[in-house]
Amino acid sequence: MAMSMGSKAGNMSEINVTPMIDILLVLLIIFMVIVPVTPKGLEALVPQPPKTDLPQRESTIVVQVLNRPGAAPAYKINDVDVARNELQPRLTEIFANRAERVMFVKSDDSVDFSSVAEVIDIGRAANVDHIGLMTPKVQAGL
């Protein structure tokens, strides 16, 4: 109830705000309870596999550096012989349309590491994102 303590005689009309504050607090509590219940996140569309019956390409690319005694090392991409000067164009062609650009380098024990480092540099030049080295322990696990 609102009361006026003024010196003037007569009725004063003032708005009683107490019920409005009560309603405001109830609405505040209701909204505080409802807001955490609403789902949060982004609507995303997941890419679907192609509907055509194309053969699946190999996902793992392994470049092998093979030792040839008394000569330059030989190179293979997934068991296909490749000349040294064709290595970068072939890798660029392979990784041109791939979303996952991962390549592994495998070599003989007797190959000089400079040849392996050269293959890693060629892979970087072919825009390969991740290059891994395959060791005998990793090869046994595959």
Backbone bond lengths (Angstrom), bond angles and torsions (degrees), N, CA, C in turn:
res aa  C-N    CA-C-N  psi(-1)  N-CA   C-N-CA  omega(-1)  CA-C   N-CA-C  phi
1 M - - - 1.430 - - 1.512 108.47 -
2 A 1.292 113.34 138.68 1.440 117.83 179.89 1.515 109.17 -99.52
3 M 1.311 114.76 136.00 1.464 119.67 179.09 1.506 108.39 -129.05
4 S 1.263 114.92 146.82 1.443 120.54 177.96 1.518 108.24 -110.00
5 M 1.303 114.70 132.18 1.457 118.46 -179.08 1.526 110.26 -109.17
6 G 1.292 115.55 31.38 1.449 119.23 -178.37 1.526 112.28 -79.37
7 S 1.316 116.66 171.25 1.447 120.95 -178.38 1.524 112.03 -86.93
8 K 1.330 116.05 -11.86 1.455 118.16 -179.08 1.519 109.78 -78.02
9 A 1.252 114.25 142.73 1.458 119.24 178.12 1.507 108.59 -89.03
10 G 1.285 118.12 146.90 1.453 122.24 178.34 1.528 110.99 123.64
11 N 1.314 114.53 173.61 1.458 120.43 -178.65 1.521 110.42 -86.66
12 M 1.334 114.87 139.26 1.467 120.51 174.91 1.522 106.40 -117.12
13 S 1.302 114.51 134.46 1.466 117.49 179.24 1.525 108.63 -102.61
14 E 1.304 116.47 117.55 1.468 122.71 176.35 1.512 108.12 -128.75
15 I 1.325 115.79 151.28 1.456 120.88 -179.99 1.518 108.65 -81.08
16 N 1.317 115.01 133.32 1.453 120.42 176.42 1.530 107.13 -86.60
17 V 1.352 118.04 109.80 1.459 122.45 -174.92 1.527 113.22 -90.04
18 T 1.297 119.13 -4.84 1.462 120.88 -178.31 1.529 112.26 -61.13
19 P 1.338 121.60 -47.02 1.474 119.56 177.61 1.530 112.65 -63.89
20 M 1.331 118.07 -32.75 1.459 120.72 178.37 1.526 111.24 -67.61
21 I 1.304 117.51 -38.22 1.462 121.02 177.44 1.518 109.95 -66.75
22 D 1.333 117.67 -38.17 1.466 120.93 177.04 1.528 110.72 -62.20
23 I 1.310 117.53 -44.38 1.468 121.55 178.43 1.522 110.29 -64.00
24 L 1.320 116.69 -41.22 1.458 121.08 178.41 1.520 111.20 -61.26
25 L 1.315 118.82 -43.79 1.459 121.94 179.19 1.530 111.55 -65.63
26 V 1.332 117.46 -39.65 1.465 120.60 177.21 1.527 110.33 -63.27
27 L 1.334 117.54 -44.90 1.463 120.34 177.68 1.528 111.64 -63.06
28 L 1.322 117.81 -38.55 1.454 122.14 177.75 1.526 110.92 -61.19
29 I 1.310 116.87 -43.98 1.471 121.14 178.79 1.525 110.34 -65.54
30 I 1.308 117.65 -41.03 1.470 120.65 178.83 1.523 110.45 -61.59
31 F 1.320 117.93 -46.30 1.458 120.51 179.84 1.527 112.28 -67.31
32 M 1.321 117.61 -33.26 1.466 120.07 177.18 1.526 111.06 -66.92
33 V 1.323 117.29 -31.71 1.463 120.91 178.71 1.526 110.78 -78.36
34 I 1.309 118.63 -37.02 1.465 122.30 -175.89 1.525 112.21 -75.15
35 V 1.301 119.72 -39.38 1.460 122.83 -173.28 1.533 113.10 -58.48
36 P 1.328 122.06 -45.72 1.470 118.55 179.47 1.527 113.93 -67.29
37 V 1.324 118.89 -17.95 1.452 121.98 -178.84 1.525 111.01 -77.77
38 T 1.319 118.31 -27.66 1.461 120.71 -177.85 1.520 109.31 -64.70
39 P 1.334 117.38 138.46 1.473 120.12 -178.26 1.518 110.97 -68.58
40 K 1.315 114.44 142.57 1.459 119.98 178.68 1.516 107.63 -118.18
41 G 1.299 116.96 141.74 1.451 121.21 179.13 1.513 109.75 147.93
42 L 1.292 113.93 173.55 1.451 120.55 -179.22 1.522 109.39 -106.85
43 E 1.301 115.06 142.96 1.453 118.81 175.51 1.520 107.52 -79.79
44 A 1.321 116.13 123.63 1.456 120.42 -177.15 1.521 109.61 -128.64
45 L 1.304 114.78 144.36 1.454 120.63 175.38 1.523 108.10 -100.12
46 V 1.304 116.51 125.74 1.458 121.73 -179.65 1.523 108.09 -87.40
47 P 1.334 118.24 130.34 1.467 119.24 -179.99 1.525 110.58 -64.89
48 Q 1.305 115.34 137.28 1.454 121.82 -179.43 1.528 109.26 -97.82
49 P 1.330 117.69 151.26 1.465 119.58 178.24 1.533 110.26 -66.38
50 P 1.323 116.79 152.70 1.467 118.54 -179.06 1.521 110.95 -64.21
51 K 1.323 115.42 146.99 1.453 120.37 -176.79 1.523 112.56 -85.78
52 T 1.308 117.12 -8.57 1.462 119.87 178.72 1.520 109.37 -78.53
53 D 1.307 116.07 156.79 1.461 121.01 -178.76 1.520 111.22 -95.69
54 L 1.323 116.64 52.24 1.452 120.80 176.27 1.517 109.45 -77.77
55 P 1.326 117.86 145.02 1.461 118.84 178.17 1.525 110.53 -66.54
56 Q 1.298 116.05 141.57 1.460 121.17 -179.51 1.532 110.17 -70.97
57 R 1.320 115.40 133.28 1.465 119.39 176.50 1.513 109.30 -79.74
58 E 1.298 114.65 154.85 1.460 118.73 177.81 1.524 108.96 -66.43
59 S 1.311 116.34 137.24 1.458 118.99 -177.99 1.525 111.62 -89.93
60 T 1.308 117.31 -23.03 1.460 120.34 -177.56 1.522 110.00 -103.50
61 I 1.317 115.71 125.48 1.459 121.79 176.72 1.520 107.20 -106.71
62 V 1.331 115.89 122.63 1.465 121.69 178.96 1.524 107.63 -119.45
63 V 1.322 115.61 121.27 1.460 121.48 175.33 1.527 107.05 -100.54
64 Q 1.317 116.08 121.32 1.459 121.00 -178.92 1.520 109.69 -101.88
65 V 1.309 115.73 137.61 1.461 122.60 174.31 1.526 105.87 -112.93
66 L 1.336 116.54 110.99 1.458 121.85 -174.66 1.517 110.53 -105.84
67 N 1.307 115.42 140.78 1.456 121.27 -178.91 1.528 109.49 -83.47
68 R 1.342 114.95 131.36 1.459 121.37 171.26 1.523 106.30 -120.95
69 P 1.331 117.72 112.79 1.470 120.14 -176.26 1.524 111.72 -57.78
70 G 1.322 115.09 128.58 1.457 121.56 176.95 1.522 113.83 77.07
71 A 1.323 119.84 8.25 1.464 122.17 -179.46 1.528 108.92 -142.20
72 A 1.326 114.46 175.51 1.468 119.57 178.01 1.524 108.95 -69.98
73 P 1.320 117.10 153.19 1.467 119.21 -179.10 1.532 112.22 -64.58
74 A 1.326 115.17 153.51 1.461 121.36 176.13 1.525 108.65 -97.64
75 Y 1.334 116.50 152.33 1.456 121.66 -176.37 1.525 109.37 -123.50
76 K 1.334 115.34 144.70 1.455 122.34 176.03 1.523 108.48 -137.63
77 I 1.327 115.43 142.23 1.457 121.17 171.42 1.523 105.82 -114.94
78 N 1.331 116.28 111.12 1.470 122.25 -177.41 1.530 111.27 49.34
79 D 1.317 117.03 52.39 1.470 125.14 176.74 1.518 114.11 66.69
80 V 1.317 118.80 18.60 1.462 122.86 174.00 1.520 107.17 -111.88
81 D 1.351 116.75 123.28 1.461 120.73 -179.05 1.522 110.78 -64.29
82 V 1.347 114.52 135.26 1.457 121.56 179.88 1.517 107.73 -136.53
83 A 1.323 116.60 135.94 1.459 120.44 176.26 1.524 110.10 -72.94
84 R 1.302 117.05 156.41 1.469 122.46 -177.32 1.526 111.32 -59.11
85 N 1.329 117.82 -42.70 1.463 120.06 -177.24 1.531 112.31 -75.49
86 E 1.333 119.02 -14.35 1.461 121.89 177.69 1.525 112.60 -97.67
87 L 1.322 117.16 0.42 1.462 120.98 -175.21 1.534 112.01 -65.61
88 Q 1.331 117.22 -49.77 1.468 119.95 -178.32 1.528 112.35 -66.47
89 P 1.345 120.68 -47.15 1.477 118.04 178.20 1.533 112.83 -61.17
90 R 1.310 116.64 -37.01 1.468 119.82 179.91 1.534 110.61 -67.18
91 L 1.339 117.77 -42.94 1.471 120.47 177.95 1.530 111.10 -66.28
92 T 1.307 117.38 -38.43 1.466 120.80 177.24 1.519 110.35 -61.94
93 E 1.323 116.54 -40.74 1.465 121.06 178.25 1.532 111.30 -66.33
94 I 1.319 116.94 -40.84 1.466 120.82 -178.89 1.526 110.86 -65.70
95 F 1.329 117.24 -43.99 1.463 120.99 -174.21 1.527 113.26 -91.05
96 A 1.324 118.72 5.59 1.471 120.52 -178.20 1.524 112.04 -64.44
97 N 1.315 118.28 -39.49 1.466 121.06 -174.77 1.514 113.29 -113.14
98 R 1.287 118.08 19.84 1.467 121.52 -178.90 1.517 110.33 -100.31
99 A 1.313 114.54 139.16 1.461 119.45 174.72 1.524 109.89 -81.42
100 E 1.316 116.81 -36.32 1.466 121.98 -179.66 1.524 107.89 -99.08
101 R 1.290 116.48 109.19 1.469 121.80 -175.89 1.524 109.45 -105.60
102 V 1.328 114.52 78.91 1.459 121.69 -178.48 1.516 108.21 -121.92
103 M 1.325 115.90 134.08 1.454 121.91 -179.72 1.524 108.77 -135.02
104 F 1.335 116.04 143.89 1.458 121.33 175.81 1.513 109.17 -115.39
105 V 1.325 115.93 144.69 1.460 122.28 177.83 1.520 107.83 -114.82
106 K 1.329 115.48 127.23 1.459 122.30 -178.34 1.524 106.78 -125.49
107 S 1.317 117.59 135.46 1.461 119.32 -179.42 1.525 110.56 -140.99
108 D 1.312 114.54 162.78 1.456 120.82 174.01 1.527 108.71 -71.70
109 D 1.330 115.66 159.17 1.463 119.62 179.30 1.526 112.36 -65.88
110 S 1.323 117.15 -29.55 1.463 120.52 -175.08 1.531 113.05 -88.75
111 V 1.317 118.46 1.47 1.467 121.66 178.96 1.514 109.34 -78.47
112 D 1.324 115.47 136.59 1.465 121.38 177.34 1.536 108.45 -67.82
113 F 1.339 115.96 139.75 1.463 119.92 -176.11 1.524 112.33 -64.63
114 S 1.328 117.92 -22.50 1.467 119.21 178.70 1.526 110.88 -62.85
115 S 1.324 117.50 -31.71 1.472 120.34 176.51 1.521 110.77 -69.00
116 V 1.327 117.21 -38.00 1.463 121.73 177.52 1.528 109.59 -67.63
117 A 1.324 117.28 -42.85 1.468 121.16 178.62 1.527 110.72 -63.10
118 E 1.312 116.70 -34.62 1.463 120.89 177.52 1.533 110.52 -65.20
119 V 1.330 117.75 -40.31 1.465 121.48 177.51 1.538 110.22 -65.68
120 I 1.327 116.81 -37.51 1.465 120.35 177.11 1.527 110.19 -63.19
121 D 1.343 116.96 -42.93 1.468 120.60 177.25 1.529 111.53 -63.28
122 I 1.322 116.63 -39.02 1.468 120.32 177.86 1.530 109.71 -64.31
123 G 1.329 116.66 -40.12 1.466 120.48 177.56 1.516 111.57 -62.72
124 R 1.330 117.32 -42.42 1.467 120.47 177.67 1.527 110.74 -63.16
125 A 1.339 116.70 -38.44 1.459 120.31 178.32 1.524 111.41 -67.55
126 A 1.339 117.65 -24.72 1.467 122.39 179.48 1.531 111.25 -89.67
127 N 1.325 117.92 14.28 1.474 124.74 177.80 1.523 113.75 64.43
128 V 1.326 116.75 38.00 1.461 121.27 174.75 1.525 106.84 -85.03
129 D 1.347 116.27 129.16 1.460 120.66 -176.12 1.525 112.53 -78.12
130 H 1.328 116.94 -44.71 1.461 120.90 -176.16 1.520 109.19 -126.40
131 I 1.333 115.45 128.12 1.464 121.43 178.82 1.514 107.55 -122.68
132 G 1.330 115.63 124.88 1.457 121.06 -179.74 1.515 110.61 -115.57
133 L 1.324 115.81 151.05 1.457 121.63 176.43 1.518 108.76 -102.26
134 M 1.316 116.22 131.95 1.455 120.77 179.80 1.521 108.70 -94.78
135 T 1.312 115.30 124.30 1.451 121.61 177.44 1.526 108.34 -103.90
136 P 1.340 118.72 167.05 1.468 119.62 179.37 1.532 112.56 -58.33
137 K 1.323 119.04 -33.06 1.456 121.31 178.86 1.535 110.03 -67.71
138 V 1.338 118.39 -39.78 1.454 122.06 179.41 1.527 109.20 -69.25
139 Q 1.331 117.63 -39.04 1.455 121.46 -178.31 1.521 110.58 -65.83
140 A 1.315 118.28 -34.59 1.461 121.26 179.55 1.514 111.11 -68.20
141 G 1.340 117.41 -29.50 1.455 121.74 -178.85 1.511 113.97 -79.38
142 L 1.345 118.39 -16.00 1.468 120.16 -176.76 1.480 111.54 -78.60
